[in-house]
């Protein structure tokens, strides 16, 4: 189950200076964290030899001087541990008896330990639902009266092996609540589709995020679940590890180009520490139909990151196993849709995508279409002046020549 796989970037609202780029290059190059043109990518479901099947998916992306490890699991809430090393020979070690114990510390390791240059994690803790019936302000926070959230630690998930697709380097975690007395998920599911890539490109469907060999894409889809209100809005609670006492930063980028995601001119990204390190990247748009399009686009709102101290978060065994028990978690909510316009209620469908990676986040340049429009818009007046000048010159020359009289 192997394939080959291939990068780019952005900083806040403006491009970095050449001096800053040079500084970052000199800092990052010795550690092998800059994007490599190709990586050999493999997907493997780590078997549990001690008992029932457990969902532990390892994506390993090997470059010339580095390796990226994405370890996804639905043990507890769905989570991913991201590790970057400065050697192409680093490996994942799993101690199942320790990982499945009440104290999983040390049950998950990337070896050799001294090759690790960056590590962090994302945990998708809760599925949120809000009643937006009486909410008129599209920017209201929260976007309605909250219903009791669904804890993803209490979901039952499919066997990930059944969805593993070596051809597309993808796999899907599909689940529903184990305890569902109101049968809201009787005909529905929440799916997390994970995909690595063989080259730098874009998916066929919006929002068409630019991916590279240094990234992994996650597509979240809520399908067929019965909402608890007539105009329910849904969201996700996401937790991540803070860097020391501080939470990671979230930045917004803006562009004049919306060819890849019509009517969306913004790109949001979460950065762990200073570049180059790890990042998560998404467009603030979700879709209420498949395939997604402009007519089914929903606004997407991300709350500021805050330390998760006021309430307990569902714990992920793989995060605890890799990082230990003493960690500072930060959390934020991503909500999809508004009380007006299209919504989940149209077709009981909702999808949203994000990229996860290491190094410099991919940056959208101006698309060929926009460059062509700019070339025509800026070049047409000059071309008209040139043609007009030539016509006047030829006309003047024709009638200014001396004509003899016979």
C-alpha positions as CSV (number, residue, x, y, z in Angstrom):
1,X,0.0,0.0,0.0
2,X,2.5,2.6,-1.2
3,X,2.5,5.5,-3.4
4,X,4.7,8.5,-4.1
5,X,3.9,11.8,-3.0
6,X,5.0,16.0,-3.6
7,X,4.8,21.9,-1.9
8,X,4.5,26.1,-1.1
9,X,3.1,29.1,1.4
10,X,1.8,32.3,3.2
11,X,2.3,34.6,6.2
12,X,-0.5,36.7,7.6
13,X,-1.9,39.2,5.2
14,X,1.3,40.0,3.2
15,X,4.3,38.2,1.7
16,X,7.4,37.9,3.8
17,X,10.6,39.9,3.0
18,X,13.5,38.2,1.1
19,X,15.6,38.6,4.3
20,X,13.0,36.8,6.4
21,X,12.7,34.0,3.9
22,X,16.5,33.6,3.8
23,X,16.6,33.5,7.6
24,X,13.9,30.9,7.8
25,X,15.7,28.9,5.1
26,X,19.0,28.9,6.9
27,X,17.2,28.0,10.1
28,X,15.0,25.2,8.7
29,X,17.3,23.6,6.1
30,X,19.6,21.7,8.5
31,X,16.5,20.1,10.1
32,X,15.0,18.9,6.8
33,X,11.6,20.6,7.5
34,X,11.4,22.5,4.2
35,X,9.1,21.0,1.5
36,X,10.6,18.2,-0.6
37,X,9.5,17.7,-4.2
38,X,8.6,14.1,-3.7
39,X,8.0,11.7,-0.8
40,X,7.3,8.0,-0.7
41,X,4.0,7.7,1.1
42,X,2.6,4.6,2.7
43,X,-0.7,3.9,4.6
44,X,-0.8,1.2,7.2
45,X,-3.4,0.0,9.7
46,X,-1.4,-1.0,12.8
47,X,-2.8,-4.4,13.9
48,X,-3.7,-5.1,17.5
49,X,-2.4,-8.6,18.2
50,X,-3.8,-8.6,21.7
51,X,-7.5,-8.5,21.1
52,X,-10.3,-6.8,19.1
53,X,-9.5,-4.7,16.1
54,X,-8.5,-1.1,16.9
55,X,-8.4,1.8,14.5
56,X,-4.9,3.0,14.3
57,X,-3.8,4.4,10.9
58,X,-0.2,5.4,10.2
59,X,0.6,7.6,7.2
60,X,4.4,7.7,6.7
61,X,5.8,10.2,4.1
62,X,9.5,9.7,3.5
63,X,11.6,12.4,1.9
64,X,15.4,12.7,1.1
65,X,16.3,14.0,4.5
66,X,13.1,13.8,6.6
67,X,10.0,11.8,7.4
68,X,6.5,12.9,8.3
69,X,4.3,10.7,10.5
70,X,0.5,11.1,10.7
71,X,-1.0,8.8,13.3
72,X,-4.8,8.8,13.2
73,X,-7.0,6.9,15.6
74,X,-10.6,6.7,16.8
75,X,-9.6,5.3,20.2
76,X,-11.6,7.8,22.3
77,X,-12.4,10.9,20.2
78,X,-11.0,11.0,16.7
79,X,-7.4,12.4,16.8
80,X,-4.2,12.8,14.9
81,X,-0.6,13.0,16.2
82,X,1.7,14.8,13.7
83,X,5.5,14.2,14.0
84,X,8.3,15.5,11.7
85,X,11.8,14.0,11.9
86,X,15.1,14.9,10.3
87,X,15.8,11.4,9.1
88,X,14.3,9.2,6.4
89,X,14.7,6.2,8.7
90,X,12.4,7.1,11.6
91,X,9.8,4.5,12.6
92,X,6.6,4.2,14.7
93,X,6.6,2.0,17.7
94,X,3.3,0.9,19.3
95,X,2.9,-0.9,22.7
96,X,-0.7,-2.1,22.5
97,X,-0.9,-3.3,26.1
98,X,0.2,0.1,27.4
99,X,-1.8,2.0,24.8
100,X,-5.0,0.3,25.8
101,X,-4.4,0.6,29.6
102,X,-5.7,3.3,31.8
103,X,-2.2,4.8,31.8
104,X,-1.2,4.8,28.1
105,X,1.9,7.1,28.6
106,X,4.7,5.8,26.4
107,X,2.5,3.5,24.4
108,X,3.2,5.4,21.2
109,X,6.7,6.5,20.1
110,X,8.6,7.7,17.0
111,X,12.1,6.4,17.0
112,X,14.8,7.6,17.2
113,X,13.5,10.2,19.7
114,X,16.3,12.6,19.0
115,X,15.3,12.9,15.4
116,X,12.0,14.6,16.2
117,X,11.9,18.2,15.1
118,X,8.3,18.9,15.6
119,X,5.2,17.2,17.1
120,X,1.7,18.2,18.0
121,X,-1.9,16.9,17.8
122,X,-5.4,17.7,16.9
123,X,-8.4,16.1,18.7
124,X,-11.9,16.4,17.4
125,X,-13.8,16.2,20.7
126,X,-17.4,17.1,20.1
127,X,-20.1,17.5,17.4
128,X,-22.0,20.6,18.2
129,X,-25.6,21.5,17.3
130,X,-27.4,24.9,17.7
131,X,-31.0,26.0,17.2
132,X,-30.8,29.1,15.0
133,X,-34.6,29.5,14.6
134,X,-34.7,32.9,16.4
135,X,-31.3,34.1,15.5
136,X,-31.1,36.9,12.9
137,X,-27.5,38.0,13.4
138,X,-25.2,35.8,11.2
139,X,-22.2,36.8,13.3
140,X,-23.8,35.8,16.6
141,X,-21.6,33.7,18.9
142,X,-22.8,31.1,19.6
143,X,-25.0,31.0,16.5
144,X,-28.1,29.9,18.4
145,X,-29.2,28.0,21.5
146,X,-27.0,25.0,22.0
147,X,-28.3,21.4,22.2
148,X,-26.4,18.9,24.3
149,X,-23.2,18.1,22.2
150,X,-22.3,14.7,20.9
151,X,-19.0,13.5,22.4
152,X,-17.0,11.8,19.7
153,X,-15.4,9.7,22.5
154,X,-18.8,8.0,22.7
155,X,-19.0,7.1,19.0
156,X,-18.8,3.6,17.5
157,X,-16.6,3.6,14.4
158,X,-16.2,1.4,11.4
159,X,-13.2,-0.9,10.9
160,X,-10.8,1.4,9.1
161,X,-9.3,-1.5,7.2
162,X,-12.5,-1.8,5.1
163,X,-12.2,1.7,3.7
164,X,-8.4,1.7,3.1
165,X,-7.8,2.7,-0.6
166,X,-4.1,2.4,-1.7
167,X,-4.9,3.9,-5.1
168,X,-6.1,7.2,-3.6
169,X,-4.0,7.0,-0.5
170,X,-7.1,7.4,1.6
171,X,-9.2,5.9,4.4
172,X,-12.4,6.9,6.1
173,X,-13.4,6.8,9.8
174,X,-17.2,6.6,9.8
175,X,-19.2,6.5,13.1
176,X,-22.4,7.2,15.0
177,X,-23.2,7.6,18.7
178,X,-23.2,4.3,20.7
179,X,-26.1,5.5,22.8
180,X,-28.7,7.1,20.5
181,X,-32.1,6.9,22.3
182,X,-33.8,9.4,20.0
183,X,-32.4,7.6,16.9
184,X,-31.1,10.9,15.4
185,X,-28.3,8.8,13.7
186,X,-30.5,5.9,12.8
187,X,-29.9,6.6,9.1
188,X,-26.9,9.0,9.5
189,X,-23.2,9.0,10.2
190,X,-20.3,11.3,10.8
191,X,-17.3,10.6,8.5
192,X,-13.7,11.7,8.6
193,X,-11.9,11.0,5.3
194,X,-8.2,11.2,5.5
195,X,-6.0,11.4,2.3
196,X,-2.4,11.7,1.5
197,X,-1.2,12.8,-2.0
198,X,1.1,11.6,-4.8
199,X,1.9,15.1,-6.1
200,X,1.3,18.8,-5.6
201,X,-2.2,19.4,-7.0
202,X,-5.8,20.3,-6.1
203,X,-8.9,18.1,-5.6
204,X,-11.6,18.3,-8.2
205,X,-14.3,19.5,-5.8
206,X,-14.4,22.9,-3.9
207,X,-12.8,24.3,-1.9
208,X,-9.9,22.8,-3.9
209,X,-7.2,23.4,-1.3
210,X,-3.7,23.3,-2.7
211,X,-2.0,20.2,-1.3
212,X,1.6,19.1,-1.4
213,X,3.8,16.1,-0.3
214,X,4.0,17.8,3.2
215,X,0.3,17.8,3.8
216,X,-2.6,15.4,4.6
217,X,-6.2,16.4,3.9
218,X,-9.2,15.8,6.2
219,X,-12.7,16.0,4.8
220,X,-15.5,15.9,7.5
221,X,-19.0,14.9,6.3
222,X,-22.2,14.7,8.3
223,X,-24.8,12.8,6.3
224,X,-28.3,11.7,7.0
225,X,-28.5,12.5,10.7
226,X,-31.8,14.0,11.9
227,X,-31.4,17.5,13.3
228,X,-33.0,18.3,16.6
229,X,-34.4,21.6,15.3
230,X,-36.0,22.8,12.1
231,X,-32.9,25.0,11.3
232,X,-30.1,23.4,13.2
233,X,-26.6,24.6,12.7
234,X,-23.7,22.2,13.3
235,X,-20.1,22.6,14.4
236,X,-17.0,20.8,15.6
237,X,-15.0,21.4,18.8
238,X,-11.3,20.9,18.1
239,X,-8.6,20.7,20.7
240,X,-4.8,21.0,20.1
241,X,-1.7,21.1,22.2
242,X,-0.5,24.6,23.2
243,X,3.2,25.5,22.7
244,X,4.2,26.2,26.3
245,X,1.8,28.5,28.1
246,X,0.5,30.0,24.9
247,X,-2.1,28.8,22.4
248,X,-1.2,28.4,18.7
249,X,-2.1,31.4,16.6
250,X,-4.8,31.7,13.9
251,X,-4.2,33.9,10.9
252,X,-6.3,35.0,8.0
253,X,-5.1,35.5,4.4
254,X,-7.1,37.3,1.8
255,X,-7.0,37.2,-2.0
256,X,-8.7,38.7,-5.0
257,X,-8.9,35.3,-6.6
258,X,-11.9,33.0,-6.0
259,X,-11.6,30.6,-9.0
260,X,-11.0,27.5,-6.9
261,X,-13.7,28.3,-4.3
262,X,-16.2,30.7,-5.8
263,X,-17.2,33.7,-3.7
264,X,-14.6,32.8,-1.0
265,X,-11.6,35.2,-0.7
266,X,-10.2,34.0,2.6
267,X,-7.9,31.3,3.9
268,X,-7.5,30.6,7.6
269,X,-4.6,28.8,9.1
270,X,-3.6,27.6,12.6
271,X,0.2,27.8,13.2
272,X,2.0,25.9,16.0
273,X,4.9,28.2,17.0
274,X,6.9,30.1,14.4
275,X,7.4,29.0,10.9
276,X,8.5,26.5,9.8
277,X,6.6,24.2,12.1
278,X,3.2,22.6,11.9
279,X,0.0,24.1,10.5
280,X,-3.7,23.4,9.8
281,X,-5.3,25.3,6.9
282,X,-8.9,25.7,5.7
283,X,-11.2,28.0,3.8
284,X,-14.1,29.4,5.8
285,X,-16.7,27.6,3.8
286,X,-18.7,24.4,4.0
287,X,-21.1,22.8,1.6
288,X,-24.7,21.5,2.0
289,X,-24.7,19.4,-1.1
290,X,-22.5,16.9,-2.9
291,X,-20.7,17.9,-5.0
292,X,-20.1,21.3,-3.4
293,X,-20.7,24.5,-5.3
294,X,-21.4,28.2,-5.0
295,X,-25.1,27.6,-4.6
296,X,-24.6,25.3,-1.6
297,X,-21.8,27.2,0.1
298,X,-22.2,27.8,3.8
299,X,-20.2,30.4,5.8
300,X,-17.8,28.9,8.3
301,X,-16.9,30.6,11.6
302,X,-13.9,29.7,13.8
303,X,-13.8,31.0,17.4
304,X,-10.6,32.2,18.9
305,X,-8.4,29.6,20.5
306,X,-8.6,29.5,24.3
307,X,-7.0,27.4,27.0
308,X,-9.3,24.4,27.8
309,X,-9.3,24.8,31.6
310,X,-12.9,25.6,32.3
311,X,-14.3,22.1,31.4
312,X,-12.8,18.6,30.9
313,X,-12.2,17.6,27.3
314,X,-12.7,14.0,26.0
315,X,-9.2,12.4,26.3
316,X,-7.4,10.8,23.3
317,X,-5.4,7.7,24.3
318,X,-2.9,8.2,21.4
319,X,-2.2,11.8,22.4
320,X,-1.7,10.8,26.0
321,X,0.4,7.9,24.9
322,X,2.8,10.1,22.9
323,X,2.9,13.3,24.9
324,X,2.2,12.1,28.4
325,X,-0.4,13.4,30.9
326,X,1.0,16.9,31.5
327,X,-0.2,18.9,28.5
328,X,-1.7,22.3,27.9
329,X,-4.7,22.0,25.6
330,X,-6.3,24.8,23.7
331,X,-9.7,24.5,22.0
332,X,-11.8,26.3,19.4
333,X,-15.1,25.7,17.7
334,X,-15.8,25.7,13.9
335,X,-19.5,26.3,13.1
336,X,-21.0,25.9,9.7
337,X,-23.9,27.9,8.2
338,X,-26.2,30.7,9.1
339,X,-29.9,30.9,10.0
340,X,-30.6,32.3,6.5
341,X,-29.7,30.8,3.2
342,X,-28.8,27.2,2.4
343,X,-28.2,24.8,5.3
344,X,-27.9,21.3,6.5
345,X,-31.7,21.1,6.5
346,X,-31.8,21.2,2.7
347,X,-30.5,17.7,2.0
348,X,-29.2,16.5,5.4
349,X,-25.7,16.9,4.2
350,X,-22.7,18.9,5.3
351,X,-19.0,18.7,4.4
352,X,-15.9,20.7,5.3
353,X,-12.2,20.2,4.5
354,X,-8.9,21.1,6.1
355,X,-5.2,20.5,5.5
356,X,-2.7,19.4,8.1
357,X,1.0,19.6,7.5
358,X,4.5,20.7,8.4
359,X,6.9,23.3,7.0
360,X,5.5,26.3,5.1
361,X,1.8,26.2,4.5
362,X,0.9,26.1,0.8
363,X,-0.1,29.5,-0.6
364,X,-2.5,30.2,-3.4
365,X,-1.0,32.2,-6.3
366,X,-3.1,34.0,-8.8
367,X,-4.8,31.4,-11.0
368,X,-4.2,31.2,-14.8
369,X,-7.7,32.5,-15.4
370,X,-7.2,35.6,-13.2
371,X,-3.7,36.2,-14.8
372,X,-5.3,36.0,-18.2
373,X,-8.0,38.4,-17.3
374,X,-5.4,40.8,-15.9
375,X,-3.3,40.5,-19.0
376,X,-6.3,41.3,-21.2
377,X,-7.5,44.1,-19.0
378,X,-4.1,45.7,-18.8
379,X,-2.8,44.8,-22.3
380,X,-5.9,45.7,-24.3
381,X,-5.6,49.5,-24.0
382,X,-1.9,49.4,-24.8
383,X,-2.6,47.2,-27.9
384,X,-5.4,49.5,-29.0
385,X,-3.0,52.5,-28.8
386,X,-0.4,50.7,-30.7
387,X,-2.7,49.6,-33.5
388,X,-4.3,53.1,-33.6
389,X,-0.8,54.7,-33.9
390,X,0.2,52.4,-36.7
391,X,-3.0,53.1,-38.6
392,X,-2.5,56.9,-38.2
393,X,1.1,56.6,-39.3
394,X,0.3,54.6,-42.4
395,X,-2.6,56.9,-43.2
396,X,-0.4,60.0,-42.8
397,X,2.4,58.5,-44.9
398,X,0.0,57.5,-47.7
399,X,-1.3,61.0,-48.2
400,X,1.8,63.0,-47.5
401,X,3.9,61.5,-50.3
402,X,4.6,63.9,-53.3
403,X,2.5,62.9,-56.3
404,X,3.8,64.2,-59.7
405,X,1.5,65.8,-62.2
406,X,1.8,64.5,-65.8
